[in-house]
Amino acid sequence: MRFVALGVAAALALSLTACGSDPNSISAQAQSGDRKGFVSGDGTVERIALDKREDAVRLKGTTVDGKPWTMDQARGKVLVVNVWGSWCGPCVSEAGDLQQAWSSYEKANKPVQFLGLDFKEGPDAGAAFLRSRGITYPSLAYDGGAPVLALRGKAPTVPTTLVLDTRGRIAARVLGPVQTSTLSGLVDDVLAEKA
């Protein structure tokens, strides 16, 4: 009877392990011990209904090229905020998609502004990365993490992309790398709210 009980316990433990063994889950990445220095999101997209949105985000700081930036520069616009780092593989892979979406809105003269938040590196490294990737929208320097703290825990992974409505409230969030089509769909939905 004792061996049967041990066998059942072992089978139960094995089955529970199998249920939670997604190597791409945030939990698995955090526990992997591979020292990659970040935990990437899984691409989860969250939309927040108008009546469920929290207070406006208050972002400000200095761009990686030394210019001051405040939320006033995005007043009346949909603001796309992307938390990134040049050391983050998924951030590198999504950079072209973000630039493509930004260029499209800029060319169409839509009331949209993009802003990057460089994470855990100096402004020189961030600026060099932006130049090498042809990124034309501004990015705030890490500045001890102050810009990311202003997001009140809404960017728990790198990369994270937030879409803020024209009042500065978070309307949508993507945890992990984002593609142009997904981002454009989220931004267009928020733009349509003005109509």
Solvent accessible surface area in square Angstrom, and as a share of the most:
residue,aa,sasa,rsa
1,M,194,0.87
2,R,187,0.68
3,F,172,0.72
4,V,96,0.55
5,A,60,0.47
6,L,103,0.51
7,G,41,0.40
8,V,95,0.54
9,A,55,0.43
10,A,63,0.49
11,A,61,0.47
12,L,105,0.52
13,A,57,0.45
14,L,129,0.64
15,S,54,0.35
16,L,116,0.58
17,T,89,0.52
18,A,66,0.51
19,C,114,0.68
20,G,64,0.61
21,S,66,0.43
22,D,77,0.40
23,P,102,0.64
24,N,100,0.51
25,S,33,0.21
26,I,69,0.35
27,S,65,0.42
28,A,30,0.24
29,Q,24,0.11
30,A,67,0.52
31,Q,145,0.65
32,S,64,0.42
33,G,63,0.60
34,D,84,0.43
35,R,225,0.82
36,K,82,0.35
37,G,65,0.62
38,F,34,0.14
39,V,40,0.23
40,S,12,0.07
41,G,8,0.08
42,D,95,0.49
43,G,28,0.27
44,T,67,0.39
45,V,65,0.37
46,E,68,0.30
47,R,151,0.55
48,I,36,0.18
49,A,58,0.45
50,L,98,0.49
51,D,122,0.63
52,K,143,0.61
53,R,29,0.11
54,E,100,0.45
55,D,116,0.60
56,A,18,0.14
57,V,0,0.00
58,R,174,0.63
59,L,2,0.01
60,K,141,0.60
61,G,20,0.19
62,T,63,0.37
63,T,8,0.05
64,V,15,0.09
65,D,94,0.49
66,G,53,0.51
67,K,124,0.53
68,P,110,0.69
69,W,6,0.02
70,T,56,0.33
71,M,33,0.15
72,D,86,0.45
73,Q,98,0.43
74,A,6,0.05
75,R,181,0.66
76,G,37,0.35
77,K,71,0.30
78,V,0,0.00
79,L,2,0.01
80,V,1,0.00
81,V,0,0.00
82,N,4,0.02
83,V,1,0.00
84,W,12,0.04
85,G,0,0.00
86,S,34,0.22
87,W,88,0.31
88,C,0,0.00
89,G,45,0.43
90,P,30,0.19
91,C,3,0.02
92,V,40,0.23
93,S,80,0.52
94,E,3,0.01
95,A,6,0.04
96,G,49,0.47
97,D,41,0.21
98,L,3,0.02
99,Q,27,0.12
100,Q,113,0.50
101,A,0,0.00
102,W,21,0.07
103,S,43,0.28
104,S,66,0.42
105,Y,14,0.05
106,E,97,0.43
107,K,179,0.76
108,A,60,0.46
109,N,136,0.70
110,K,97,0.41
111,P,48,0.30
112,V,6,0.04
113,Q,23,0.10
114,F,2,0.01
115,L,1,0.00
116,G,0,0.00
117,L,1,0.01
118,D,2,0.01
119,F,36,0.15
120,K,123,0.52
121,E,30,0.13
122,G,39,0.38
123,P,64,0.40
124,D,121,0.63
125,A,50,0.38
126,G,0,0.00
127,A,13,0.10
128,A,45,0.35
129,F,23,0.10
130,L,16,0.08
131,R,177,0.64
132,S,87,0.56
133,R,122,0.45
134,G,41,0.40
135,I,18,0.09
136,T,94,0.55
137,Y,13,0.05
138,P,43,0.27
139,S,1,0.01
140,L,0,0.00
141,A,12,0.09
142,Y,55,0.21
143,D,94,0.49
144,G,67,0.65
145,G,6,0.06
146,A,53,0.41
147,P,4,0.03
148,V,23,0.13
149,L,136,0.68
150,A,27,0.21
151,L,1,0.00
152,R,111,0.40
153,G,62,0.59
154,K,57,0.24
155,A,15,0.11
156,P,85,0.53
157,T,5,0.03
158,V,10,0.06
159,P,0,0.00
160,T,0,0.00
161,T,1,0.00
162,L,0,0.00
163,V,1,0.00
164,L,0,0.00
165,D,7,0.03
166,T,43,0.25
167,R,167,0.61
168,G,7,0.06
169,R,30,0.11
170,I,13,0.07
171,A,3,0.02
172,A,2,0.02
173,R,44,0.16
174,V,3,0.02
175,L,21,0.10
176,G,0,0.00
177,P,56,0.35
178,V,4,0.02
179,Q,121,0.54
180,T,26,0.15
181,S,86,0.55
182,T,50,0.29
183,L,1,0.00
184,S,27,0.17
185,G,29,0.28
186,L,3,0.01
187,V,0,0.00
188,D,69,0.36
189,D,69,0.35
190,V,7,0.04
191,L,26,0.13
192,A,66,0.51
193,E,67,0.30
194,K,114,0.48
195,A,126,0.98
